[in-house]
Amino acid sequence: MNAVTSRWIAVGQLGDIPRRGARTVEAGPRRIAIFRTASDAVYALEDRCPHRNGPLSEGIVHDGCVTCPLHNWVIALDTGTAQGADEGAVQTYPVRLDGDTVLLDIGALR
């Protein structure tokens, strides 16, 4: 039996992330992009496009997605999956707000 452990850590304040933008955090060997939408929803994705490993954190956030700055692949923030005719996905991570503090579940980092 595998136990799923939840360990939420503070990774910054909501105000540290521009609306329709991102900031990154290092979690061991992983680089995770924390995104903020125009409506202040937050999402966390692995910071690499499934196409050519472009930095999603440098992409444009729009309509619940981020567009990779290298080749314009569109990735859904909630599922990490490529949209349209493109295929592929990136890892998503649990993230939530506690007031204005952004929390990342490092228990999900396996």
TORRO-81690 format. One record per residue: x, y, z of N, C-alpha, C in turn; residue number from 1. Coordinates in Angstrom, 3 decimals. Last residue first. Layout:
N
((X Y Z) (X Y Z) (X Y Z) NUM) ...
END
This chain:
110
((7.389 13.429 -6.633) (8.000 12.105 -6.499) (9.002 11.899 -7.580) 110) ((5.722 15.715 -5.201) (6.970 15.699 -5.981) (7.657 14.369 -5.768) 109) ((3.659 15.835 -3.475) (3.348 15.347 -4.826) (4.589 15.265 -5.701) 108) ((4.651 17.074 -1.306) (4.407 15.648 -1.173) (4.097 15.012 -2.520) 107) ((4.579 19.717 -1.828) (5.811 19.025 -2.194) (5.710 17.518 -1.977) 106) ((2.260 21.736 -2.896) (2.287 20.437 -2.213) (3.541 19.686 -2.647) 105) ((2.575 25.170 -2.289) (2.827 24.079 -3.222) (2.914 22.793 -2.411) 104) ((0.853 28.215 -1.809) (1.352 26.980 -1.233) (1.473 25.911 -2.308) 103) ((0.999 31.635 -1.510) (0.918 30.545 -2.478) (1.589 29.322 -1.865) 102) ((-0.897 33.850 0.438) (0.284 32.991 0.379) (0.044 31.838 -0.589) 101) ((-3.132 35.295 0.874) (-2.308 35.706 -0.264) (-1.050 34.858 -0.412) 100) ((-4.995 32.677 1.985) (-4.966 34.133 1.972) (-4.228 34.569 0.716) 99) ((-3.527 30.348 0.507) (-3.946 30.498 1.897) (-3.871 31.992 2.158) 98) ((-4.010 28.693 -2.571) (-3.796 29.941 -1.849) (-4.287 29.796 -0.413) 97) ((-2.225 25.930 -4.062) (-3.420 26.601 -3.544) (-3.015 27.890 -2.852) 96) ((-1.382 23.134 -6.077) (-1.031 24.458 -5.577) (-2.328 25.107 -5.098) 95) ((-0.129 20.098 -7.283) (-1.143 20.773 -6.467) (-0.596 22.089 -5.919) 94) ((1.152 20.101 -10.617) (1.388 19.942 -9.184) (0.289 20.662 -8.417) 93) ((1.603 18.320 -13.711) (0.968 19.363 -12.918) (1.230 19.066 -11.446) 92) ((3.841 17.620 -16.350) (3.389 17.308 -14.995) (2.742 18.535 -14.365) 91) ((2.652 17.951 -19.713) (3.652 18.185 -18.677) (3.012 17.876 -17.332) 90) ((2.070 16.309 -22.858) (1.636 16.843 -21.571) (2.840 17.081 -20.679) 89) ((0.875 15.881 -26.242) (1.885 15.836 -25.194) (1.323 16.446 -23.926) 88) ((0.163 17.200 -29.442) (0.023 16.128 -28.471) (1.178 16.144 -27.488) 87) ((-1.793 19.574 -31.327) (-0.540 19.157 -30.694) (-0.806 18.080 -29.648) 86) ((-4.220 20.475 -32.192) (-3.668 19.306 -32.888) (-2.385 18.789 -32.242) 85) ((-5.394 21.643 -29.047) (-5.485 21.631 -30.502) (-4.919 20.344 -31.074) 84) ((-2.975 21.526 -26.327) (-4.286 21.778 -26.908) (-4.222 21.720 -28.428) 83) ((-1.340 19.442 -23.972) (-1.282 20.281 -25.163) (-2.671 20.374 -25.771) 82) ((-1.985 19.422 -20.429) (-2.028 18.808 -21.748) (-1.980 19.836 -22.871) 81) ((-2.210 20.316 -17.847) (-0.863 20.185 -18.401) (-0.834 19.607 -19.803) 80) ((-4.621 20.886 -16.600) (-4.288 19.479 -16.864) (-2.861 19.260 -17.353) 79) ((-4.729 23.649 -16.124) (-5.323 22.734 -15.150) (-4.926 21.275 -15.357) 78) ((-3.511 24.934 -18.289) (-2.937 25.083 -16.951) (-3.490 24.062 -15.963) 77) ((-2.793 23.545 -21.417) (-3.840 23.834 -20.423) (-3.210 23.886 -19.033) 76) ((-0.687 25.012 -23.786) (-0.783 24.005 -22.734) (-1.854 24.437 -21.726) 75) ((0.188 25.443 -27.102) (-0.718 25.904 -26.050) (-0.942 24.750 -25.075) 74) ((3.142 26.321 -28.818) (2.262 25.259 -28.328) (1.437 25.833 -27.180) 73) ((4.926 28.244 -29.890) (3.495 28.552 -29.767) (2.590 27.370 -29.436) 72) ((7.606 27.803 -29.719) (6.926 27.341 -30.935) (5.410 27.439 -30.841) 71) ((8.551 29.411 -27.460) (9.416 28.946 -28.547) (8.661 28.617 -29.827) 70) ((6.761 30.093 -25.441) (7.394 31.174 -26.202) (8.232 30.694 -27.386) 69) ((3.636 28.448 -25.162) (5.090 28.339 -25.100) (5.721 29.431 -25.956) 68) ((0.914 29.747 -23.535) (1.483 29.496 -24.851) (2.995 29.521 -24.737) 67) ((-1.331 28.394 -21.202) (-0.088 29.138 -21.416) (0.428 28.750 -22.799) 66) ((-4.798 28.812 -20.156) (-3.696 28.124 -20.834) (-2.439 28.997 -20.790) 65) ((-6.992 30.251 -19.390) (-6.725 28.989 -18.701) (-5.605 28.178 -19.313) 64) ((-6.773 32.565 -21.126) (-7.904 31.631 -21.200) (-7.629 30.278 -20.557) 63) ((-3.248 32.873 -20.930) (-4.518 33.339 -21.490) (-5.548 32.217 -21.418) 62) ((0.092 33.774 -20.660) (-1.024 33.134 -19.972) (-2.325 33.739 -20.492) 61) ((2.906 33.181 -22.594) (1.776 34.076 -22.396) (0.619 33.276 -21.784) 60) ((6.072 32.055 -21.114) (4.999 32.107 -22.093) (3.913 33.093 -21.723) 59) ((7.962 31.546 -19.299) (8.178 32.750 -20.106) (7.094 32.928 -21.162) 58) ((7.270 29.122 -18.251) (7.178 30.288 -17.363) (7.390 31.602 -18.111) 57) ((7.984 27.271 -20.165) (6.597 27.719 -20.121) (6.423 28.962 -19.254) 56) ((10.733 27.069 -21.993) (10.353 27.515 -20.651) (8.928 28.071 -20.624) 55) ((10.773 24.079 -24.069) (10.781 25.531 -23.886) (10.297 25.919 -22.503) 54) ((10.960 21.407 -24.865) (11.420 21.797 -23.524) (11.538 23.303 -23.321) 53) ((9.620 20.981 -27.202) (11.076 21.150 -27.272) (11.661 21.684 -25.960) 52) ((7.032 19.845 -26.229) (7.500 19.848 -27.612) (9.019 19.894 -27.678) 51) ((6.276 20.231 -23.628) (6.504 18.851 -24.070) (7.055 18.764 -25.498) 50) ((8.035 22.838 -21.936) (7.050 22.466 -22.939) (7.322 21.028 -23.393) 49) ((8.530 23.170 -18.538) (9.108 22.767 -19.819) (7.993 22.332 -20.749) 48) ((8.136 23.297 -15.626) (8.499 24.442 -16.470) (9.217 24.002 -17.747) 47) ((5.236 21.722 -14.481) (6.651 21.561 -14.789) (7.008 22.644 -15.810) 46) ((2.904 23.955 -12.933) (3.289 23.004 -13.974) (4.800 22.866 -14.005) 45) ((0.269 25.166 -11.035) (1.685 24.815 -11.032) (1.933 23.713 -12.058) 44) ((-1.891 28.002 -10.699) (-1.622 26.656 -11.201) (-0.125 26.415 -11.152) 43) ((-4.396 30.168 -9.392) (-2.997 29.752 -9.491) (-2.919 28.291 -9.920) 42) ((-6.487 32.945 -10.225) (-6.356 31.502 -9.997) (-4.876 31.150 -10.152) 41) ((-6.841 35.647 -10.860) (-6.063 35.291 -9.667) (-6.106 33.811 -9.294) 40) ((-7.866 36.197 -13.335) (-8.829 36.132 -12.231) (-8.190 35.665 -10.920) 39) ((-5.689 35.965 -14.986) (-6.271 37.298 -14.826) (-7.258 37.342 -13.664) 38) ((-3.567 33.559 -13.223) (-4.446 33.994 -14.303) (-4.959 35.411 -14.030) 37) ((-0.325 32.587 -12.609) (-1.457 33.355 -12.077) (-2.288 33.842 -13.264) 36) ((1.769 29.719 -12.092) (1.073 30.663 -12.963) (-0.063 31.343 -12.224) 35) ((4.845 28.541 -11.410) (3.599 28.864 -10.738) (2.954 29.980 -11.550) 34) ((6.871 25.993 -12.604) (6.321 27.312 -12.889) (4.985 27.457 -12.169) 33) ((9.657 24.312 -11.346) (8.203 24.370 -11.406) (7.781 25.816 -11.648) 32) ((12.188 22.187 -11.942) (11.861 23.611 -12.000) (10.365 23.679 -12.261) 31) ((13.764 19.586 -10.068) (12.654 20.108 -10.871) (12.580 21.625 -10.821) 30) ((15.601 18.581 -8.334) (16.027 18.728 -9.729) (14.951 19.345 -10.622) 29) ((14.236 20.440 -5.743) (15.208 19.397 -6.080) (15.655 19.615 -7.514) 28) ((12.571 22.747 -7.030) (12.195 21.698 -6.084) (13.074 20.496 -6.392) 27) ((12.456 26.161 -7.583) (13.254 24.944 -7.736) (12.834 23.977 -6.641) 26) ((9.977 28.114 -9.177) (10.598 27.640 -7.946) (11.371 26.379 -8.284) 25) ((9.023 31.037 -11.075) (9.482 29.655 -10.948) (10.049 29.389 -9.559) 24) ((6.057 32.743 -12.108) (7.335 32.738 -11.402) (7.743 31.285 -11.265) 23) ((4.001 34.313 -14.623) (4.487 33.178 -13.830) (5.761 33.538 -13.100) 22) ((0.883 35.888 -15.721) (2.320 35.626 -15.759) (2.692 34.461 -14.865) 21) ((-1.551 37.066 -15.308) (-1.275 36.504 -16.631) (0.233 36.269 -16.821) 20) ((-0.194 39.182 -12.835) (-1.397 38.636 -13.473) (-1.050 38.250 -14.900) 19) ((2.979 38.143 -11.444) (2.151 39.092 -12.203) (0.900 38.419 -12.755) 18) ((3.579 37.198 -8.212) (3.354 36.644 -9.553) (2.498 37.642 -10.324) 17) ((3.556 38.401 -5.798) (4.872 38.182 -6.413) (4.759 37.691 -7.849) 16) ((0.947 38.327 -4.895) (1.425 39.571 -5.506) (2.803 39.458 -6.144) 15) ((0.909 35.864 -3.611) (0.201 36.020 -4.876) (0.696 37.251 -5.619) 14) ((4.144 34.981 -2.342) (2.870 35.673 -2.210) (2.228 35.818 -3.581) 13) ((5.729 31.744 -1.918) (5.677 33.177 -2.215) (4.294 33.734 -1.967) 12) ((5.590 29.179 -1.122) (6.564 29.474 -2.176) (6.532 30.938 -2.595) 11) ((5.086 27.151 1.670) (4.888 28.481 1.090) (5.992 28.751 0.071) 10) ((4.096 23.750 1.294) (5.099 24.740 1.675) (4.774 26.068 0.986) 9) ((2.452 20.855 2.350) (2.315 22.159 1.715) (3.395 23.093 2.227) 8) ((2.467 17.681 1.838) (3.286 18.625 2.607) (3.279 19.954 1.873) 7) ((0.889 14.667 1.905) (0.712 16.049 1.508) (1.561 16.921 2.429) 6) ((1.413 11.441 0.697) (1.699 12.422 1.732) (1.538 13.820 1.163) 5) ((-0.052 8.447 0.244) (0.156 9.732 -0.411) (0.300 10.762 0.696) 4) ((1.250 5.224 0.560) (0.622 6.354 1.222) (0.945 7.622 0.445) 3) ((0.615 2.144 -0.912) (1.355 3.394 -0.980) (0.579 4.499 -0.284) 2) ((0.842 -1.179 0.000) (0.000 0.000 0.000) (0.885 1.240 0.000) 1) 
END
